[in-house]
Amino acid sequence: MGMYYNVICEEIEITGGKVIHIDKNLGNMNDVHKLVCENISKYPNAKWELYSMIINN
């Protein structure tokens, strides 16, 4: 069994359309933390989502 994390950063544009800035799979929480810290100031109005994904072999 393996595990990874899916991180999504999305925002609603002023015209009403959804823009996905980041949709990335990462292997551990340290990488998730680094990605968010590097990008959170770029997208101050965005919503961040984190999903843990388990792969059953």
mmCIF file of the N, C-alpha and C atoms, coordinates in Angstrom:
data_MODEL
# 
_entry.id   MODEL 
# 
loop_
_atom_site.group_PDB 
_atom_site.id 
_atom_site.type_symbol 
_atom_site.label_atom_id 
_atom_site.label_alt_id 
_atom_site.label_comp_id 
_atom_site.label_asym_id 
_atom_site.label_entity_id 
_atom_site.label_seq_id 
_atom_site.pdbx_PDB_ins_code 
_atom_site.Cartn_x 
_atom_site.Cartn_y 
_atom_site.Cartn_z 
_atom_site.occupancy 
_atom_site.B_iso_or_equiv 
_atom_site.pdbx_formal_charge 
_atom_site.auth_seq_id 
_atom_site.auth_comp_id 
_atom_site.auth_asym_id 
_atom_site.auth_atom_id 
_atom_site.pdbx_PDB_model_num 
ATOM 1   N N  . MET A 1 1  ? 0.847   -1.171 0.000   1.00 0.00 ? 1  MET A N  1 
ATOM 2   C CA . MET A 1 1  ? 0.000   0.000  0.000   1.00 0.00 ? 1  MET A CA 1 
ATOM 3   C C  . MET A 1 1  ? 0.900   1.244  0.000   1.00 0.00 ? 1  MET A C  1 
ATOM 4   N N  . GLY A 1 2  ? 0.565   2.198  -0.853  1.00 0.00 ? 2  GLY A N  1 
ATOM 5   C CA . GLY A 1 2  ? 1.307   3.451  -0.921  1.00 0.00 ? 2  GLY A CA 1 
ATOM 6   C C  . GLY A 1 2  ? 0.383   4.626  -0.647  1.00 0.00 ? 2  GLY A C  1 
ATOM 7   N N  . MET A 1 3  ? 0.988   5.772  -0.420  1.00 0.00 ? 3  MET A N  1 
ATOM 8   C CA . MET A 1 3  ? 0.205   6.958  -0.118  1.00 0.00 ? 3  MET A CA 1 
ATOM 9   C C  . MET A 1 3  ? 0.869   8.175  -0.729  1.00 0.00 ? 3  MET A C  1 
ATOM 10  N N  . TYR A 1 4  ? 0.047   9.108  -1.197  1.00 0.00 ? 4  TYR A N  1 
ATOM 11  C CA . TYR A 1 4  ? 0.528   10.398 -1.649  1.00 0.00 ? 4  TYR A CA 1 
ATOM 12  C C  . TYR A 1 4  ? -0.542  11.440 -1.340  1.00 0.00 ? 4  TYR A C  1 
ATOM 13  N N  . TYR A 1 5  ? -0.214  12.695 -1.570  1.00 0.00 ? 5  TYR A N  1 
ATOM 14  C CA . TYR A 1 5  ? -1.142  13.790 -1.288  1.00 0.00 ? 5  TYR A CA 1 
ATOM 15  C C  . TYR A 1 5  ? -1.415  14.567 -2.567  1.00 0.00 ? 5  TYR A C  1 
ATOM 16  N N  . ASN A 1 6  ? -2.683  14.885 -2.794  1.00 0.00 ? 6  ASN A N  1 
ATOM 17  C CA . ASN A 1 6  ? -3.073  15.739 -3.906  1.00 0.00 ? 6  ASN A CA 1 
ATOM 18  C C  . ASN A 1 6  ? -3.383  17.117 -3.336  1.00 0.00 ? 6  ASN A C  1 
ATOM 19  N N  . VAL A 1 7  ? -2.699  18.145 -3.862  1.00 0.00 ? 7  VAL A N  1 
ATOM 20  C CA . VAL A 1 7  ? -2.878  19.524 -3.417  1.00 0.00 ? 7  VAL A CA 1 
ATOM 21  C C  . VAL A 1 7  ? -3.494  20.325 -4.558  1.00 0.00 ? 7  VAL A C  1 
ATOM 22  N N  . ILE A 1 8  ? -4.574  21.028 -4.265  1.00 0.00 ? 8  ILE A N  1 
ATOM 23  C CA . ILE A 1 8  ? -5.248  21.851 -5.265  1.00 0.00 ? 8  ILE A CA 1 
ATOM 24  C C  . ILE A 1 8  ? -5.366  23.272 -4.723  1.00 0.00 ? 8  ILE A C  1 
ATOM 25  N N  . CYS A 1 9  ? -5.019  24.222 -5.556  1.00 0.00 ? 9  CYS A N  1 
ATOM 26  C CA . CYS A 1 9  ? -5.182  25.641 -5.247  1.00 0.00 ? 9  CYS A CA 1 
ATOM 27  C C  . CYS A 1 9  ? -6.053  26.219 -6.350  1.00 0.00 ? 9  CYS A C  1 
ATOM 28  N N  . GLU A 1 10 ? -7.245  26.698 -5.979  1.00 0.00 ? 10 GLU A N  1 
ATOM 29  C CA . GLU A 1 10 ? -8.164  27.218 -6.984  1.00 0.00 ? 10 GLU A CA 1 
ATOM 30  C C  . GLU A 1 10 ? -8.767  28.540 -6.542  1.00 0.00 ? 10 GLU A C  1 
ATOM 31  N N  . GLU A 1 11 ? -9.248  29.275 -7.524  1.00 0.00 ? 11 GLU A N  1 
ATOM 32  C CA . GLU A 1 11 ? -9.770  30.606 -7.257  1.00 0.00 ? 11 GLU A CA 1 
ATOM 33  C C  . GLU A 1 11 ? -10.910 30.888 -8.232  1.00 0.00 ? 11 GLU A C  1 
ATOM 34  N N  . ILE A 1 12 ? -11.884 31.665 -7.782  1.00 0.00 ? 12 ILE A N  1 
ATOM 35  C CA . ILE A 1 12 ? -12.960 32.113 -8.648  1.00 0.00 ? 12 ILE A CA 1 
ATOM 36  C C  . ILE A 1 12 ? -12.572 33.484 -9.191  1.00 0.00 ? 12 ILE A C  1 
ATOM 37  N N  . GLU A 1 13 ? -12.521 33.601 -10.493 1.00 0.00 ? 13 GLU A N  1 
ATOM 38  C CA . GLU A 1 13 ? -12.193 34.868 -11.133 1.00 0.00 ? 13 GLU A CA 1 
ATOM 39  C C  . GLU A 1 13 ? -13.320 35.868 -10.948 1.00 0.00 ? 13 GLU A C  1 
ATOM 40  N N  . ILE A 1 14 ? -13.024 37.120 -11.125 1.00 0.00 ? 14 ILE A N  1 
ATOM 41  C CA . ILE A 1 14 ? -14.012 38.176 -10.964 1.00 0.00 ? 14 ILE A CA 1 
ATOM 42  C C  . ILE A 1 14 ? -15.172 38.017 -11.957 1.00 0.00 ? 14 ILE A C  1 
ATOM 43  N N  . THR A 1 15 ? -14.898 37.369 -13.098 1.00 0.00 ? 15 THR A N  1 
ATOM 44  C CA . THR A 1 15 ? -15.941 37.136 -14.106 1.00 0.00 ? 15 THR A CA 1 
ATOM 45  C C  . THR A 1 15 ? -16.747 35.878 -13.816 1.00 0.00 ? 15 THR A C  1 
ATOM 46  N N  . GLY A 1 16 ? -16.367 35.141 -12.774 1.00 0.00 ? 16 GLY A N  1 
ATOM 47  C CA . GLY A 1 16 ? -17.139 33.979 -12.359 1.00 0.00 ? 16 GLY A CA 1 
ATOM 48  C C  . GLY A 1 16 ? -16.551 32.640 -12.726 1.00 0.00 ? 16 GLY A C  1 
ATOM 49  N N  . GLY A 1 17 ? -15.511 32.594 -13.531 1.00 0.00 ? 17 GLY A N  1 
ATOM 50  C CA . GLY A 1 17 ? -14.914 31.317 -13.900 1.00 0.00 ? 17 GLY A CA 1 
ATOM 51  C C  . GLY A 1 17 ? -13.935 30.820 -12.856 1.00 0.00 ? 17 GLY A C  1 
ATOM 52  N N  . LYS A 1 18 ? -13.806 29.511 -12.752 1.00 0.00 ? 18 LYS A N  1 
ATOM 53  C CA . LYS A 1 18 ? -12.862 28.904 -11.816 1.00 0.00 ? 18 LYS A CA 1 
ATOM 54  C C  . LYS A 1 18 ? -11.507 28.722 -12.492 1.00 0.00 ? 18 LYS A C  1 
ATOM 55  N N  . VAL A 1 19 ? -10.461 29.086 -11.769 1.00 0.00 ? 19 VAL A N  1 
ATOM 56  C CA . VAL A 1 19 ? -9.097  28.914 -12.251 1.00 0.00 ? 19 VAL A CA 1 
ATOM 57  C C  . VAL A 1 19 ? -8.367  28.002 -11.271 1.00 0.00 ? 19 VAL A C  1 
ATOM 58  N N  . ILE A 1 20 ? -7.780  26.943 -11.781 1.00 0.00 ? 20 ILE A N  1 
ATOM 59  C CA . ILE A 1 20 ? -6.974  26.048 -10.950 1.00 0.00 ? 20 ILE A CA 1 
ATOM 60  C C  . ILE A 1 20 ? -5.516  26.434 -11.167 1.00 0.00 ? 20 ILE A C  1 
ATOM 61  N N  . HIS A 1 21 ? -4.912  26.981 -10.123 1.00 0.00 ? 21 HIS A N  1 
ATOM 62  C CA . HIS A 1 21 ? -3.519  27.415 -10.204 1.00 0.00 ? 21 HIS A CA 1 
ATOM 63  C C  . HIS A 1 21 ? -2.566  26.242 -10.008 1.00 0.00 ? 21 HIS A C  1 
ATOM 64  N N  . ILE A 1 22 ? -2.901  25.349 -9.082  1.00 0.00 ? 22 ILE A N  1 
ATOM 65  C CA . ILE A 1 22 ? -2.037  24.212 -8.766  1.00 0.00 ? 22 ILE A CA 1 
ATOM 66  C C  . ILE A 1 22 ? -2.907  22.973 -8.586  1.00 0.00 ? 22 ILE A C  1 
ATOM 67  N N  . ASP A 1 23 ? -2.509  21.893 -9.194  1.00 0.00 ? 23 ASP A N  1 
ATOM 68  C CA . ASP A 1 23 ? -3.120  20.570 -8.984  1.00 0.00 ? 23 ASP A CA 1 
ATOM 69  C C  . ASP A 1 23 ? -1.963  19.585 -9.066  1.00 0.00 ? 23 ASP A C  1 
ATOM 70  N N  . LYS A 1 24 ? -1.417  19.223 -7.923  1.00 0.00 ? 24 LYS A N  1 
ATOM 71  C CA . LYS A 1 24 ? -0.160  18.480 -7.900  1.00 0.00 ? 24 LYS A CA 1 
ATOM 72  C C  . LYS A 1 24 ? -0.215  17.339 -6.905  1.00 0.00 ? 24 LYS A C  1 
ATOM 73  N N  . ASN A 1 25 ? 0.396   16.234 -7.253  1.00 0.00 ? 25 ASN A N  1 
ATOM 74  C CA . ASN A 1 25 ? 0.543   15.092 -6.361  1.00 0.00 ? 25 ASN A CA 1 
ATOM 75  C C  . ASN A 1 25 ? 1.929   15.145 -5.725  1.00 0.00 ? 25 ASN A C  1 
ATOM 76  N N  . LEU A 1 26 ? 1.964   14.987 -4.413  1.00 0.00 ? 26 LEU A N  1 
ATOM 77  C CA . LEU A 1 26 ? 3.222   15.033 -3.681  1.00 0.00 ? 26 LEU A CA 1 
ATOM 78  C C  . LEU A 1 26 ? 3.333   13.831 -2.762  1.00 0.00 ? 26 LEU A C  1 
ATOM 79  N N  . GLY A 1 27 ? 4.561   13.422 -2.484  1.00 0.00 ? 27 GLY A N  1 
ATOM 80  C CA . GLY A 1 27 ? 4.792   12.192 -1.753  1.00 0.00 ? 27 GLY A CA 1 
ATOM 81  C C  . GLY A 1 27 ? 4.731   12.268 -0.244  1.00 0.00 ? 27 GLY A C  1 
ATOM 82  N N  . ASN A 1 28 ? 4.915   13.465 0.328   1.00 0.00 ? 28 ASN A N  1 
ATOM 83  C CA . ASN A 1 28 ? 4.901   13.559 1.788   1.00 0.00 ? 28 ASN A CA 1 
ATOM 84  C C  . ASN A 1 28 ? 4.476   14.959 2.230   1.00 0.00 ? 28 ASN A C  1 
ATOM 85  N N  . MET A 1 29 ? 4.196   15.088 3.523   1.00 0.00 ? 29 MET A N  1 
ATOM 86  C CA . MET A 1 29 ? 3.696   16.354 4.056   1.00 0.00 ? 29 MET A CA 1 
ATOM 87  C C  . MET A 1 29 ? 4.756   17.454 4.044   1.00 0.00 ? 29 MET A C  1 
ATOM 88  N N  . ASN A 1 30 ? 6.019   17.102 4.098   1.00 0.00 ? 30 ASN A N  1 
ATOM 89  C CA . ASN A 1 30 ? 7.067   18.124 3.990   1.00 0.00 ? 30 ASN A CA 1 
ATOM 90  C C  . ASN A 1 30 ? 7.013   18.806 2.629   1.00 0.00 ? 30 ASN A C  1 
ATOM 91  N N  . ASP A 1 31 ? 6.798   18.021 1.571   1.00 0.00 ? 31 ASP A N  1 
ATOM 92  C CA . ASP A 1 31 ? 6.675   18.591 0.227   1.00 0.00 ? 31 ASP A CA 1 
ATOM 93  C C  . ASP A 1 31 ? 5.401   19.431 0.097   1.00 0.00 ? 31 ASP A C  1 
ATOM 94  N N  . VAL A 1 32 ? 4.315   18.984 0.729   1.00 0.00 ? 32 VAL A N  1 
ATOM 95  C CA . VAL A 1 32 ? 3.064   19.759 0.733   1.00 0.00 ? 32 VAL A CA 1 
ATOM 96  C C  . VAL A 1 32 ? 3.306   21.108 1.398   1.00 0.00 ? 32 VAL A C  1 
ATOM 97  N N  . HIS A 1 33 ? 3.930   21.096 2.564   1.00 0.00 ? 33 HIS A N  1 
ATOM 98  C CA . HIS A 1 33 ? 4.207   22.323 3.301   1.00 0.00 ? 33 HIS A CA 1 
ATOM 99  C C  . HIS A 1 33 ? 5.062   23.280 2.469   1.00 0.00 ? 33 HIS A C  1 
ATOM 100 N N  . LYS A 1 34 ? 6.091   22.756 1.835   1.00 0.00 ? 34 LYS A N  1 
ATOM 101 C CA . LYS A 1 34 ? 6.980   23.574 1.012   1.00 0.00 ? 34 LYS A CA 1 
ATOM 102 C C  . LYS A 1 34 ? 6.207   24.211 -0.146  1.00 0.00 ? 34 LYS A C  1 
ATOM 103 N N  . LEU A 1 35 ? 5.383   23.426 -0.834  1.00 0.00 ? 35 LEU A N  1 
ATOM 104 C CA . LEU A 1 35 ? 4.607   23.938 -1.964  1.00 0.00 ? 35 LEU A CA 1 
ATOM 105 C C  . LEU A 1 35 ? 3.670   25.069 -1.532  1.00 0.00 ? 35 LEU A C  1 
ATOM 106 N N  . VAL A 1 36 ? 2.958   24.858 -0.421  1.00 0.00 ? 36 VAL A N  1 
ATOM 107 C CA . VAL A 1 36 ? 2.028   25.883 0.065   1.00 0.00 ? 36 VAL A CA 1 
ATOM 108 C C  . VAL A 1 36 ? 2.801   27.137 0.476   1.00 0.00 ? 36 VAL A C  1 
ATOM 109 N N  . CYS A 1 37 ? 3.866   26.986 1.217   1.00 0.00 ? 37 CYS A N  1 
ATOM 110 C CA . CYS A 1 37 ? 4.642   28.146 1.666   1.00 0.00 ? 37 CYS A CA 1 
ATOM 111 C C  . CYS A 1 37 ? 5.213   28.938 0.491   1.00 0.00 ? 37 CYS A C  1 
ATOM 112 N N  . GLU A 1 38 ? 5.623   28.258 -0.564  1.00 0.00 ? 38 GLU A N  1 
ATOM 113 C CA . GLU A 1 38 ? 6.195   28.931 -1.735  1.00 0.00 ? 38 GLU A CA 1 
ATOM 114 C C  . GLU A 1 38 ? 5.139   29.649 -2.572  1.00 0.00 ? 38 GLU A C  1 
ATOM 115 N N  . ASN A 1 39 ? 3.869   29.272 -2.435  1.00 0.00 ? 39 ASN A N  1 
ATOM 116 C CA . ASN A 1 39 ? 2.851   29.797 -3.335  1.00 0.00 ? 39 ASN A CA 1 
ATOM 117 C C  . ASN A 1 39 ? 1.703   30.548 -2.680  1.00 0.00 ? 39 ASN A C  1 
ATOM 118 N N  . ILE A 1 40 ? 1.584   30.502 -1.374  1.00 0.00 ? 40 ILE A N  1 
ATOM 119 C CA . ILE A 1 40 ? 0.406   31.078 -0.725  1.00 0.00 ? 40 ILE A CA 1 
ATOM 120 C C  . ILE A 1 40 ? 0.302   32.590 -0.943  1.00 0.00 ? 40 ILE A C  1 
ATOM 121 N N  . SER A 1 41 ? 1.417   33.286 -0.992  1.00 0.00 ? 41 SER A N  1 
ATOM 122 C CA . SER A 1 41 ? 1.353   34.734 -1.205  1.00 0.00 ? 41 SER A CA 1 
ATOM 123 C C  . SER A 1 41 ? 1.044   35.093 -2.663  1.00 0.00 ? 41 SER A C  1 
ATOM 124 N N  . LYS A 1 42 ? 1.257   34.161 -3.592  1.00 0.00 ? 42 LYS A N  1 
ATOM 125 C CA . LYS A 1 42 ? 0.932   34.398 -5.003  1.00 0.00 ? 42 LYS A CA 1 
ATOM 126 C C  . LYS A 1 42 ? -0.580  34.393 -5.239  1.00 0.00 ? 42 LYS A C  1 
ATOM 127 N N  . TYR A 1 43 ? -1.293  33.640 -4.406  1.00 0.00 ? 43 TYR A N  1 
ATOM 128 C CA . TYR A 1 43 ? -2.736  33.460 -4.595  1.00 0.00 ? 43 TYR A CA 1 
ATOM 129 C C  . TYR A 1 43 ? -3.464  33.744 -3.277  1.00 0.00 ? 43 TYR A C  1 
ATOM 130 N N  . PRO A 1 44 ? -3.508  35.002 -2.851  1.00 0.00 ? 44 PRO A N  1 
ATOM 131 C CA . PRO A 1 44 ? -4.068  35.311 -1.527  1.00 0.00 ? 44 PRO A CA 1 
ATOM 132 C C  . PRO A 1 44 ? -5.572  35.062 -1.398  1.00 0.00 ? 44 PRO A C  1 
ATOM 133 N N  . ASN A 1 45 ? -6.295  35.030 -2.496  1.00 0.00 ? 45 ASN A N  1 
ATOM 134 C CA . ASN A 1 45 ? -7.744  34.814 -2.435  1.00 0.00 ? 45 ASN A CA 1 
ATOM 135 C C  . ASN A 1 45 ? -8.151  33.385 -2.782  1.00 0.00 ? 45 ASN A C  1 
ATOM 136 N N  . ALA A 1 46 ? -7.182  32.527 -2.952  1.00 0.00 ? 46 ALA A N  1 
ATOM 137 C CA . ALA A 1 46 ? -7.461  31.162 -3.392  1.00 0.00 ? 46 ALA A CA 1 
ATOM 138 C C  . ALA A 1 46 ? -7.902  30.259 -2.245  1.00 0.00 ? 46 ALA A C  1 
ATOM 139 N N  . LYS A 1 47 ? -8.544  29.170 -2.623  1.00 0.00 ? 47 LYS A N  1 
ATOM 140 C CA . LYS A 1 47 ? -8.908  28.103 -1.686  1.00 0.00 ? 47 LYS A CA 1 
ATOM 141 C C  . LYS A 1 47 ? -7.931  26.953 -1.906  1.00 0.00 ? 47 LYS A C  1 
ATOM 142 N N  . TRP A 1 48 ? -7.402  26.436 -0.809  1.00 0.00 ? 48 TRP A N  1 
ATOM 143 C CA . TRP A 1 48 ? -6.463  25.313 -0.869  1.00 0.00 ? 48 TRP A CA 1 
ATOM 144 C C  . TRP A 1 48 ? -7.171  24.049 -0.387  1.00 0.00 ? 48 TRP A C  1 
ATOM 145 N N  . GLU A 1 49 ? -6.948  22.960 -1.119  1.00 0.00 ? 49 GLU A N  1 
ATOM 146 C CA . GLU A 1 49 ? -7.528  21.660 -0.732  1.00 0.00 ? 49 GLU A CA 1 
ATOM 147 C C  . GLU A 1 49 ? -6.409  20.637 -0.675  1.00 0.00 ? 49 GLU A C  1 
ATOM 148 N N  . LEU A 1 50 ? -6.501  19.731 0.290   1.00 0.00 ? 50 LEU A N  1 
ATOM 149 C CA . LEU A 1 50 ? -5.515  18.663 0.454   1.00 0.00 ? 50 LEU A CA 1 
ATOM 150 C C  . LEU A 1 50 ? -6.264  17.346 0.598   1.00 0.00 ? 50 LEU A C  1 
ATOM 151 N N  . TYR A 1 51 ? -5.898  16.390 -0.229  1.00 0.00 ? 51 TYR A N  1 
ATOM 152 C CA . TYR A 1 51 ? -6.507  15.063 -0.193  1.00 0.00 ? 51 TYR A CA 1 
ATOM 153 C C  . TYR A 1 51 ? -5.422  14.017 -0.003  1.00 0.00 ? 51 TYR A C  1 
ATOM 154 N N  . SER A 1 52 ? -5.590  13.165 0.987   1.00 0.00 ? 52 SER A N  1 
ATOM 155 C CA . SER A 1 52 ? -4.664  12.033 1.130   1.00 0.00 ? 52 SER A CA 1 
ATOM 156 C C  . SER A 1 52 ? -5.191  10.897 0.257   1.00 0.00 ? 52 SER A C  1 
ATOM 157 N N  . MET A 1 53 ? -4.298  10.335 -0.527  1.00 0.00 ? 53 MET A N  1 
ATOM 158 C CA . MET A 1 53 ? -4.661  9.300  -1.482  1.00 0.00 ? 53 MET A CA 1 
ATOM 159 C C  . MET A 1 53 ? -3.916  8.010  -1.130  1.00 0.00 ? 53 MET A C  1 
ATOM 160 N N  . ILE A 1 54 ? -4.643  6.928  -0.970  1.00 0.00 ? 54 ILE A N  1 
ATOM 161 C CA . ILE A 1 54 ? -4.055  5.640  -0.630  1.00 0.00 ? 54 ILE A CA 1 
ATOM 162 C C  . ILE A 1 54 ? -4.180  4.714  -1.830  1.00 0.00 ? 54 ILE A C  1 
ATOM 163 N N  . ILE A 1 55 ? -3.075  4.098  -2.184  1.00 0.00 ? 55 ILE A N  1 
ATOM 164 C CA . ILE A 1 55 ? -3.043  3.155  -3.306  1.00 0.00 ? 55 ILE A CA 1 
ATOM 165 C C  . ILE A 1 55 ? -2.931  1.753  -2.741  1.00 0.00 ? 55 ILE A C  1 
ATOM 166 N N  . ASN A 1 56 ? -3.924  0.933  -3.004  1.00 0.00 ? 56 ASN A N  1 
ATOM 167 C CA . ASN A 1 56 ? -3.874  -0.466 -2.588  1.00 0.00 ? 56 ASN A CA 1 
ATOM 168 C C  . ASN A 1 56 ? -3.302  -1.293 -3.723  1.00 0.00 ? 56 ASN A C  1 
ATOM 169 N N  . ASN A 1 57 ? -2.221  -1.977 -3.452  1.00 0.00 ? 57 ASN A N  1 
ATOM 170 C CA . ASN A 1 57 ? -1.590  -2.820 -4.482  1.00 0.00 ? 57 ASN A CA 1 
ATOM 171 C C  . ASN A 1 57 ? -2.114  -4.225 -4.435  1.00 0.00 ? 57 ASN A C  1 
# 
